[in-house]
Amino acid sequence: MFLAGNMAAELFSEHARQPYRPLADRMRPQSLADFIGQEHIIADGKTLTQAIENQNLHSMVFWGPPGTGKTTLAKIIAKSVQAHFINLSAVLSGVKDIREAIAQARQWQVQGELTILFVDEVHRFNKSQQDAFLPHVEDGTIYFIGATTENPSFELNNALLSRVKTYVLKALTVDNLKAIILNALNHDELLKQSRLEIDEDSLTLLAQVADGDARRALNFLEIACDLAEPSSDDSGDREKRVINQKIIEDITSQTLRRFDKGGDLFYEQISALHKSVRGSNPDASLYWFCRMIDGGCDPLYIARRVVRMASEDIGNADPRGLQLALNAWQTFERLGSPEGELAIAQAIVYLACAAKSNAVYMAYNQALADARQSASLDVPEHLRNAPTQFMKELGYGKDYRYAHDEEDAFAAGEAYFPDAMAEKQYYQPVERGLEIKIKEKLDHLRTLNSASAKQPEK
């Protein structure tokens, strides 16, 4: 059993007079030494740790799930480098608030003092709002720290991204969360006075249902503490109160459905869904889809993943799959829940039963790798457009063969890759579904190309 302190249960008067602060706020770490988790970015020798220790600050973006320490890290950084901390929420703030923050930062800059401007949910700012930070980051008026739960590559301007370093925060592990819970029980003054106990199984369960989120874990713990029952052990100590599994299950009854007996996490379930579709098992696909819906997953997230499955695993073997997946996405947006889930289920079953091909997926990855390695190769002159006389005199478009003027609308032997690059065959259709016909056509065209190459020049 884990015992939280041994102080009397009576509240001190100074605590009673203070405004209420949630447990998650009371337990917010004040230094890196107190911070639990995210060792991949704050361990000894890591870039962020060195920057803080050497007082060598830089602008940055923290990207990660809720409750993983984004705001806390920003505050620790500000405290460590003795900088002023301005906190803006992109949900509640606008350009006016940004201007006021910048004006305040300028005053501190004149006094030789640093300012960290922290923007929570920065992805909610539009392009013009994000652009408003740029000149002030460049001239040193502020150090910018943004926090986002969305992929910065998609949600933040390239101009802003180029001026910051992005740190990826991960969902906290069960061990991380157990440490956070025990730390609260043993060090929070209000909880210590309640003389709380929690057994190992209940502690593990509470950490599991928190789903990688420290804030959620502490919120659940705070509720559980209010419901804790007087101890009934043989010690005769009636002042102790116990948090048991029944209490955890009662306060997290809906959340518990997100986990099976082995504690599967959300990302494991979407992986199981994807692999079941790829494996042509419609029944297992439906099961994992329903598990995720029952666990509270956003159906639109699943709809987006289903579109990806249609492109990655079905491809041109059955192009109707992609259209059906897109239709299911749109249908859900129009119908909402719970009616819209049926359309997503229909798409999932169709994709699971459809012919499979990852030929386009593989071809794309190979072509992308070559494109990155040969980005400086010129476009062949015969493929260049020549809208002006000058460009025609340079030879642009010369000797280009217009396919529609050729027999069967195919210019046999025509070259389309850069001159310095050999012909490639990225796309290899499989012998399934529509790609059987596609493969036959491509084989025929390649035969024509080979025959054309063997003909002597006239």
C-alpha positions in Angstrom: 0.0 0.0 0.0 1.1 3.6 -0.7 0.5 5.9 2.2 0.3 9.7 1.6 1.8 11.5 4.6 0.8 11.3 8.3 -0.5 14.7 9.1 -3.8 15.5 10.7 -6.8 15.6 8.5 -7.8 19.1 9.6 -7.1 21.8 7.0 -4.8 24.6 7.9 -6.5 28.0 8.0 -4.1 29.6 5.5 -5.1 26.9 2.9 -8.8 27.5 3.6 -8.4 31.2 2.9 -6.6 30.7 -0.4 -8.5 30.4 -3.7 -9.0 26.9 -4.9 -6.5 25.5 -7.4 -7.0 22.2 -9.1 -4.5 19.4 -8.2 -3.0 19.4 -11.7 -2.1 23.1 -11.2 -0.8 22.7 -7.7 1.5 19.8 -8.8 2.9 21.6 -11.9 6.7 21.0 -11.8 8.8 24.1 -11.2 12.1 22.8 -12.6 13.5 20.2 -15.0 14.6 18.1 -12.0 10.9 17.7 -11.0 9.6 17.1 -14.5 8.5 13.5 -15.2 8.6 12.0 -18.7 9.8 13.3 -22.1 13.4 12.1 -21.5 14.0 12.0 -25.2 14.1 15.8 -25.2 15.1 16.9 -21.7 17.7 14.2 -20.6 21.3 15.3 -19.9 23.0 16.4 -23.1 19.8 16.9 -25.1 19.5 20.2 -27.1 16.7 21.7 -25.0 18.4 20.8 -21.7 21.7 22.4 -22.9 19.9 25.5 -24.1 18.3 25.9 -20.6 21.5 25.2 -18.7 23.6 27.5 -20.8 21.0 30.3 -20.8 21.0 30.1 -24.6 17.4 30.4 -25.5 15.7 29.9 -28.9 12.2 30.0 -30.2 10.4 26.7 -30.4 7.2 24.7 -30.8 6.1 21.9 -28.6 3.9 19.3 -30.4 2.3 16.6 -28.5 -1.0 15.1 -27.0 -2.8 16.9 -24.2 -1.4 16.6 -20.7 2.2 15.8 -21.8 3.9 18.9 -20.3 3.9 21.5 -23.1 2.8 24.5 -20.9 4.8 23.3 -18.0 8.0 23.1 -20.0 7.5 26.6 -21.3 7.1 27.9 -17.8 10.2 26.0 -16.6 12.2 27.5 -19.4 11.1 31.0 -18.6 11.9 30.6 -14.9 15.3 29.0 -15.7 16.4 31.9 -17.9 14.8 34.5 -15.8 12.5 35.7 -18.6 9.1 37.4 -18.4 6.4 35.0 -19.3 3.3 36.1 -21.4 0.7 33.4 -21.9 -1.8 33.7 -24.8 -4.4 31.2 -25.8 -5.1 31.0 -29.5 -8.7 30.1 -28.7 -9.3 33.4 -26.8 -6.8 35.8 -28.2 -6.6 37.9 -31.4 -4.2 40.3 -33.1 -5.0 43.0 -30.6 -3.8 40.8 -27.8 -0.6 40.0 -29.7 0.1 43.7 -30.2 -0.3 44.4 -26.5 2.0 41.5 -25.6 4.6 42.8 -28.1 4.4 46.3 -26.7 5.0 45.0 -23.2 7.9 42.9 -24.4 9.5 45.9 -26.1 9.4 47.8 -22.7 11.2 44.9 -21.1 13.7 44.6 -24.0 14.7 48.3 -23.4 15.5 47.3 -19.8 17.6 44.4 -21.0 15.1 41.8 -19.9 14.0 38.7 -21.9 10.4 37.9 -22.8 8.9 34.5 -23.6 5.6 34.7 -25.5 3.8 31.4 -25.0 0.9 30.6 -27.3 -1.2 27.6 -26.4 -3.1 25.8 -29.2 -1.1 27.9 -31.7 -2.5 25.9 -34.6 -5.8 27.7 -34.1 -4.3 31.1 -35.2 -4.8 31.8 -38.9 -2.1 32.8 -41.3 -2.2 36.5 -40.6 -2.1 36.0 -36.8 0.9 33.6 -37.1 2.6 36.1 -39.4 2.3 38.8 -36.7 5.0 37.1 -34.6 7.6 36.9 -37.3 9.3 40.3 -37.2 9.4 40.3 -33.4 11.0 36.8 -33.3 13.6 38.0 -35.8 14.5 41.2 -34.0 14.7 39.6 -30.6 11.8 41.3 -29.0 10.4 37.9 -28.0 11.3 34.3 -27.8 8.3 32.5 -29.2 7.1 29.2 -27.7 4.0 27.6 -29.3 2.1 24.6 -28.1 0.0 22.4 -30.4 -1.7 19.1 -30.5 -1.8 19.2 -34.3 1.0 18.4 -36.8 3.0 21.7 -37.2 3.8 20.7 -40.8 0.2 21.1 -41.7 -1.1 23.7 -39.2 1.7 26.3 -39.0 3.1 28.6 -41.6 6.4 27.6 -43.2 7.7 31.1 -42.4 7.0 30.5 -38.7 8.3 27.0 -38.7 11.6 28.1 -40.3 12.2 30.3 -37.3 11.5 27.8 -34.5 12.8 24.4 -33.5 10.0 21.8 -33.1 10.1 19.4 -30.2 7.8 16.4 -30.3 6.4 15.4 -26.9 5.1 11.8 -26.4 2.1 10.5 -24.5 3.3 9.7 -21.0 3.9 6.0 -20.1 2.0 4.2 -17.4 5.2 4.3 -15.3 5.4 8.0 -15.8 1.8 8.5 -14.7 2.2 6.2 -11.7 5.2 8.4 -10.6 3.1 11.6 -11.1 0.2 10.2 -9.1 2.4 9.0 -6.2 4.2 12.3 -6.2 0.9 14.1 -5.8 -0.2 11.8 -3.0 3.1 12.3 -1.1 3.8 15.9 -1.7 0.6 17.9 -2.2 -0.2 19.4 1.2 -4.0 19.0 0.9 -3.7 15.3 -0.1 -1.2 14.6 2.6 -3.6 15.8 5.2 -6.2 13.3 4.0 -3.9 10.3 4.8 -4.7 8.5 1.5 -3.7 5.0 0.5 -3.8 3.4 -2.9 -2.8 -0.2 -3.7 -0.7 -1.2 -6.7 -3.5 -2.5 -8.8 -5.6 0.6 -8.3 -2.6 2.8 -9.0 -1.9 1.0 -12.3 -5.5 1.1 -13.3 -5.6 4.9 -12.7 -2.5 5.4 -14.7 -3.8 3.3 -17.6 -7.2 5.1 -17.9 -5.4 8.4 -17.9 -4.3 7.5 -21.5 -0.9 9.2 -21.4 -2.3 12.5 -20.0 -0.9 13.8 -16.7 -3.7 16.4 -16.3 -6.3 13.7 -16.7 -4.5 11.4 -14.2 -4.4 14.2 -11.6 -8.0 15.2 -12.2 -9.2 11.6 -11.7 -7.0 11.3 -8.6 -8.6 14.5 -7.1 -12.1 13.1 -7.6 -11.0 9.7 -6.2 -9.6 11.3 -3.1 -13.0 12.9 -2.4 -14.6 9.4 -2.7 -11.9 7.5 -0.7 -13.3 5.2 1.9 -12.1 4.9 5.6 -9.6 2.2 6.1 -10.9 -1.2 7.3 -7.5 -2.9 7.9 -6.5 -4.5 11.2 -4.2 -1.7 12.3 -7.0 0.2 14.0 -6.0 3.4 12.2 -9.4 4.8 11.2 -7.9 8.1 10.0 -6.5 6.5 6.8 -8.7 6.5 3.7 -8.4 4.1 0.8 -8.6 4.6 -3.0 -9.6 1.2 -4.4 -10.4 -0.2 -7.9 -14.1 0.3 -7.6 -13.7 4.0 -7.0 -11.4 4.3 -10.1 -13.9 2.3 -12.2 -16.8 4.5 -11.0 -15.1 7.8 -11.9 -13.7 6.5 -15.2 -16.5 4.2 -16.3 -16.6 5.6 -19.9 -12.9 6.0 -20.2 -12.3 2.3 -19.2 -14.0 1.2 -22.4 -11.0 2.5 -24.4 -8.8 -0.3 -22.9 -9.1 -4.0 -23.1 -7.8 -6.3 -20.4 -4.2 -5.9 -21.7 -4.5 -2.1 -21.6 -4.4 -1.5 -25.4 -3.9 2.1 -26.2 -5.7 4.1 -28.9 -2.8 3.9 -31.5 -2.7 0.1 -31.2 -6.4 -0.1 -32.1 -6.1 2.1 -35.2 -3.1 -0.1 -36.2 -5.3 -3.2 -35.7 -8.0 -1.7 -37.8 -5.6 -0.8 -40.6 -4.0 -4.2 -40.6 -7.4 -6.0 -40.5 -8.5 -4.1 -43.6 -5.1 -4.9 -45.3 -5.5 -8.5 -44.4 -9.0 -8.7 -46.1 -10.8 -9.5 -42.9 -14.1 -7.5 -42.8 -15.2 -8.9 -39.5 -12.1 -8.0 -37.6 -12.1 -4.6 -39.3 -15.6 -4.0 -38.1 -14.7 -5.1 -34.6 -11.8 -2.7 -34.2 -13.8 0.1 -35.8 -16.6 -0.4 -33.2 -14.0 -0.7 -30.4 -12.7 2.7 -31.3 -16.1 4.3 -31.7 -17.3 2.8 -28.4 -14.1 4.2 -26.7 -14.9 7.7 -27.8 -12.7 8.1 -30.8 -13.6 10.9 -33.2 -15.3 9.2 -36.2 -13.8 11.8 -38.5 -10.3 10.7 -37.5 -11.2 7.1 -38.5 -12.7 8.4 -41.8 -9.4 10.1 -42.7 -7.5 6.9 -41.9 -9.9 4.9 -44.0 -9.1 7.2 -47.0 -5.4 6.5 -46.4 -6.1 2.8 -46.4 -8.0 3.0 -49.7 -5.0 4.7 -51.3 -2.2 2.8 -49.6 -3.5 -0.8 -49.6 -6.2 -1.0 -52.3 -4.9 1.6 -54.8 -5.6 0.9 -58.5 -6.6 -2.7 -57.9 -10.0 -1.1 -57.1 -10.1 2.7 -57.5 -13.7 2.7 -56.4 -12.5 2.1 -52.8 -11.0 5.6 -52.6 -14.2 7.2 -53.8 -16.3 5.2 -51.4 -14.0 6.2 -48.5 -14.3 9.8 -49.5 -18.1 9.5 -49.8 -18.2 7.9 -46.3 -16.2 10.9 -44.9 -18.6 13.3 -46.5 -21.7 11.4 -45.4 -20.6 11.5 -41.8 -20.0 15.2 -42.0 -23.5 15.7 -43.3 -25.3 13.2 -41.0 -23.2 13.4 -37.9 -23.3 10.7 -35.2 -24.6 8.1 -34.8 -26.1 7.7 -38.3 -22.9 8.7 -40.1 -20.9 5.8 -38.5 -22.7 3.3 -40.7 -21.3 4.9 -43.9 -17.8 4.6 -42.5 -18.5 1.0 -41.6 -19.7 0.4 -45.1 -16.5 1.8 -46.6 -14.4 -0.3 -44.1 -16.1 -3.5 -45.1 -15.8 -2.7 -48.8 -12.0 -2.0 -48.5 -11.5 -5.2 -46.5 -13.2 -7.2 -49.3 -11.6 -5.4 -52.2 -8.6 -6.5 -54.2 -5.4 -5.3 -52.7 -2.4 -3.4 -54.2 0.3 -1.3 -52.6 1.9 -0.8 -56.0 1.2 3.0 -56.2 2.4 3.4 -52.5 5.7 1.6 -53.3 6.2 3.4 -56.5 5.5 6.8 -54.9 8.1 6.2 -52.2 10.7 5.1 -54.7 10.1 8.0 -57.0 10.2 10.4 -54.0 13.6 9.0 -53.0 15.0 9.5 -56.5 13.5 13.0 -56.8 15.2 14.1 -53.6 18.5 12.7 -54.8 18.3 14.3 -58.3 16.5 17.6 -57.6 19.1 19.5 -59.7 18.6 17.7 -63.0 17.2 19.8 -65.7 13.9 19.2 -67.5 14.8 17.9 -71.0 14.4 20.6 -73.6 11.9 18.8 -75.7 9.5 18.6 -72.7 9.8 22.3 -71.9 7.0 24.7 -72.8 7.8 27.4 -75.3 5.3 30.2 -75.1 7.7 32.9 -76.5 9.8 33.1 -79.7 12.9 33.5 -77.6 12.2 30.2 -75.8 11.6 28.5 -79.1 15.0 29.7 -80.4 16.6 28.2 -77.3 15.2 24.8 -78.5 12.4 24.5 -75.9 9.8 22.1 -77.1 11.8 21.1 -80.2 11.3 17.5 -81.4 8.5 17.0 -78.8 6.1 14.3 -80.1 2.4 15.1 -79.4 1.1 11.7 -78.2 -2.4 12.3 -79.7 -0.9 12.6 -83.2 0.8 9.2 -82.9 -0.6 5.8 -83.6 -2.8 4.6 -80.7 -2.0 8.0 -79.1 1.4 6.7 -77.9 4.7 8.1 -78.9 6.8 5.0 -78.8 10.4 5.6 -77.7 9.8 9.1 -76.4 11.9 10.0 -73.3 10.3 11.7 -70.3 13.0 11.4 -67.6 15.9 13.9 -67.3 18.6 13.3 -69.9 21.2 12.4 -67.2 18.8 9.9 -65.6 18.1 6.4 -66.8 14.5 5.2 -67.4 12.8 3.9 -64.3 9.9 1.6 -63.7 8.5 2.5 -60.3 5.0 1.3 -60.8 4.7 -2.5 -60.8 0.9 -3.4 -61.0 -0.1 -6.5 -59.2 -2.0 -9.4 -60.7 -5.2 -8.5 -58.8 -8.3 -6.5 -59.6 -8.1 -3.7 -62.2 -4.3 -3.7 -62.0 -4.4 -6.9 -64.1 -5.6 -4.8 -67.1 -3.3 -1.9 -66.2 -0.3 -4.3 -66.2 -1.3 -5.7 -69.5 -1.4 -2.2 -71.0 1.9 -1.1 -69.6 3.6 -4.3 -70.7 2.3 -3.6 -74.2 3.5 0.0 -74.2 7.0 -1.1 -72.9 7.2 -3.6 -75.7 6.5 -0.8 -78.2 9.2 1.3 -76.6 11.7 -1.5 -76.8 10.9 -2.1 -80.5 11.3 1.6 -81.2 14.7 1.7 -79.5 15.9 -1.2 -81.7 14.9 0.5 -85.0 17.8 2.2 -86.8 17.8 6.0 -87.0 16.6 7.4 -90.4 
